[in-house]
């Protein structure tokens, strides 16, 4: 210990009641791959959505988290339904509550046309005018409602989901790269192909 460090230690000892100069760290440092943090953040966002909007889905937050993650992984509603062991319609309903709209959710009908016609007609009336099944118009109506809710909050919740999952993806890639780079440097120049 040099003279300055010893002097600082003496000052600390005079002022403090304890002779311990160092404090152990109990929290993990950094945020890369912290267990559960992505799931907790997703469920936190889902909880905020529940407070703000009335959900039609009967799925709990855990199942909704699965819907969010698999939606962003590009999985179809059929695939998500299989994993959760629920009807495909329940996945669609959950996605609408979560503002997770796909481009093809409305099927063959034009949403702007349905939106315009719904101002003056019932679902059945719009279906008759467009010569489509009333179920198709009902589905389009749900998509329109989900888009409207998302626009009222400037797509805030969908943006939060994307940020959480992007952060997680970056963390996984950075951690993997760091492990690979560290191992490469540590074994550089060493005989690693050894038979026992």
C-alpha positions as CSV (number, residue, x, y, z in Angstrom):
1,X,0.0,0.0,0.0
2,X,1.5,3.4,-1.0
3,X,1.5,6.4,1.3
4,X,-1.6,8.1,-0.2
5,X,-3.7,4.9,-0.1
6,X,-2.6,4.3,3.5
7,X,-3.5,7.9,4.4
8,X,-7.0,7.6,2.9
9,X,-7.5,4.3,4.7
10,X,-6.6,6.0,8.0
11,X,-9.1,8.8,7.3
12,X,-11.8,6.2,6.5
13,X,-11.1,4.2,9.7
14,X,-11.3,7.4,11.8
15,X,-14.7,8.4,10.3
16,X,-16.4,5.0,9.9
17,X,-17.6,2.8,12.8
18,X,-16.6,-0.3,10.9
19,X,-13.1,-1.4,10.1
20,X,-14.2,-3.0,6.8
21,X,-13.0,-0.8,4.0
22,X,-14.5,-2.8,1.1
23,X,-18.1,-3.7,0.4
24,X,-19.0,-7.0,-1.3
25,X,-21.2,-6.7,-4.4
26,X,-24.4,-8.7,-4.1
27,X,-26.0,-7.6,-7.4
28,X,-25.0,-8.9,-10.8
29,X,-23.0,-6.4,-12.8
30,X,-24.2,-5.5,-16.3
31,X,-27.5,-6.6,-17.9
32,X,-26.4,-9.1,-20.5
33,X,-28.4,-12.3,-20.2
34,X,-29.7,-11.5,-16.7
35,X,-32.0,-14.4,-15.9
36,X,-35.7,-13.6,-16.3
37,X,-35.2,-9.9,-17.2
38,X,-36.7,-10.2,-20.7
39,X,-39.7,-12.1,-19.5
40,X,-40.2,-9.8,-16.6
41,X,-40.0,-6.7,-18.9
42,X,-42.5,-8.3,-21.4
43,X,-44.9,-9.1,-18.6
44,X,-44.5,-5.6,-17.2
45,X,-45.5,-4.1,-20.6
46,X,-48.4,-6.5,-20.9
47,X,-49.5,-5.4,-17.4
48,X,-49.4,-1.8,-18.4
49,X,-51.6,-2.6,-21.4
50,X,-54.1,-4.4,-19.2
51,X,-54.3,-1.3,-17.0
52,X,-54.9,0.9,-20.0
53,X,-57.2,-1.3,-22.2
54,X,-60.0,-3.8,-21.6
55,X,-58.6,-7.2,-22.8
56,X,-60.9,-9.7,-24.4
57,X,-58.5,-12.6,-24.1
58,X,-58.7,-15.0,-21.2
59,X,-55.0,-15.9,-21.5
60,X,-52.8,-15.0,-18.5
61,X,-49.7,-12.8,-18.7
62,X,-47.3,-15.8,-19.1
63,X,-49.2,-17.1,-22.1
64,X,-49.4,-13.6,-23.6
65,X,-45.7,-13.3,-23.2
66,X,-45.3,-16.5,-25.3
67,X,-47.6,-14.9,-27.9
68,X,-45.4,-11.8,-28.1
69,X,-42.1,-13.7,-28.3
70,X,-43.4,-16.2,-30.9
71,X,-45.1,-13.4,-32.9
72,X,-41.8,-11.6,-33.2
73,X,-40.0,-14.9,-34.1
74,X,-42.3,-15.0,-37.1
75,X,-44.4,-17.9,-35.9
76,X,-47.9,-18.4,-37.3
77,X,-51.0,-18.3,-35.2
78,X,-51.4,-22.1,-35.8
79,X,-47.9,-22.6,-34.4
80,X,-48.5,-20.4,-31.4
81,X,-51.8,-22.2,-30.7
82,X,-50.1,-25.6,-30.9
83,X,-47.5,-24.5,-28.3
84,X,-50.1,-23.0,-25.9
85,X,-52.6,-25.8,-26.6
86,X,-55.4,-23.2,-27.3
87,X,-57.6,-22.5,-30.3
88,X,-56.2,-20.4,-33.2
89,X,-59.0,-17.9,-32.6
90,X,-57.7,-17.3,-29.1
91,X,-54.2,-16.4,-30.4
92,X,-55.8,-13.9,-32.8
93,X,-57.8,-12.4,-30.0
94,X,-54.7,-12.1,-27.8
95,X,-52.7,-10.5,-30.6
96,X,-55.4,-7.9,-31.2
97,X,-55.4,-7.1,-27.4
98,X,-51.6,-6.7,-27.7
99,X,-51.7,-4.6,-30.8
100,X,-49.8,-7.2,-32.8
101,X,-51.4,-6.9,-36.2
102,X,-50.1,-8.8,-39.2
103,X,-50.5,-7.4,-42.7
104,X,-52.7,-10.3,-43.8
105,X,-54.9,-10.3,-40.7
106,X,-57.9,-8.8,-42.7
107,X,-57.7,-11.5,-45.4
108,X,-58.8,-10.4,-48.8
109,X,-60.8,-7.3,-47.8
110,X,-59.4,-3.8,-48.0
111,X,-59.3,-2.3,-44.4
112,X,-59.8,1.3,-45.6
113,X,-63.0,0.2,-47.5
114,X,-64.3,-1.7,-44.5
115,X,-63.5,1.2,-42.2
116,X,-65.4,3.6,-44.4
117,X,-68.4,1.3,-44.9
118,X,-68.7,0.4,-41.1
119,X,-69.5,4.1,-40.4
120,X,-72.9,3.7,-42.2
121,X,-73.7,0.0,-42.1
122,X,-73.7,-3.1,-39.9
123,X,-71.2,-6.0,-40.2
124,X,-73.8,-7.9,-42.2
125,X,-74.5,-4.9,-44.4
126,X,-70.8,-4.4,-45.2
127,X,-70.4,-8.1,-45.9
128,X,-73.3,-7.9,-48.4
129,X,-71.9,-4.9,-50.1
130,X,-68.4,-6.4,-50.4
131,X,-69.8,-9.9,-51.2
132,X,-67.8,-11.6,-48.4
133,X,-68.7,-13.6,-45.4
134,X,-69.8,-11.7,-42.3
135,X,-67.0,-13.4,-40.3
136,X,-64.4,-11.8,-42.6
137,X,-65.9,-8.4,-41.9
138,X,-66.0,-9.1,-38.1
139,X,-62.3,-10.1,-38.3
140,X,-61.5,-6.9,-40.2
141,X,-63.4,-4.9,-37.6
142,X,-61.3,-6.4,-34.8
143,X,-58.1,-5.6,-36.8
144,X,-59.3,-2.0,-37.3
145,X,-60.1,-1.7,-33.6
146,X,-56.6,-3.0,-32.6
147,X,-55.0,-0.6,-35.0
148,X,-57.0,2.3,-33.6
149,X,-56.0,1.4,-30.0
150,X,-52.4,1.2,-31.1
151,X,-52.5,4.5,-32.8
152,X,-54.1,6.2,-29.8
153,X,-50.9,5.4,-27.9
154,X,-48.6,6.1,-30.8
155,X,-47.7,2.4,-31.1
156,X,-46.0,2.7,-27.7
157,X,-46.5,-0.8,-26.5
158,X,-45.5,-2.5,-29.7
159,X,-42.4,-0.3,-29.7
160,X,-41.7,-1.5,-26.1
161,X,-42.0,-5.1,-27.1
162,X,-39.6,-4.6,-30.0
163,X,-37.1,-2.8,-27.9
164,X,-37.1,-5.5,-25.2
165,X,-36.7,-8.3,-27.7
166,X,-34.0,-6.4,-29.7
167,X,-32.1,-5.7,-26.5
168,X,-32.3,-9.4,-25.7
169,X,-31.1,-10.5,-29.1
170,X,-28.2,-8.0,-29.0
171,X,-27.2,-9.3,-25.6
172,X,-27.2,-12.9,-26.7
173,X,-25.1,-12.1,-29.8
174,X,-22.7,-9.9,-27.8
175,X,-22.3,-12.5,-25.1
176,X,-21.7,-15.3,-27.6
177,X,-19.1,-13.1,-29.5
178,X,-17.4,-12.2,-26.2
179,X,-17.2,-15.9,-25.2
180,X,-15.8,-16.9,-28.6
181,X,-13.3,-14.0,-28.8
182,X,-12.1,-14.7,-25.2
183,X,-11.6,-18.4,-25.9
184,X,-9.8,-17.7,-29.1
185,X,-7.4,-15.3,-27.4
186,X,-6.9,-17.6,-24.5
187,X,-6.0,-20.6,-26.6
188,X,-4.0,-18.7,-29.3
189,X,-0.8,-20.6,-30.0
190,X,-1.8,-23.5,-27.8
191,X,-2.0,-27.2,-28.8
192,X,-5.7,-27.8,-28.5
193,X,-6.2,-30.9,-30.7
194,X,-5.1,-33.4,-28.1
195,X,-6.1,-37.1,-28.0
196,X,-6.2,-38.8,-24.6
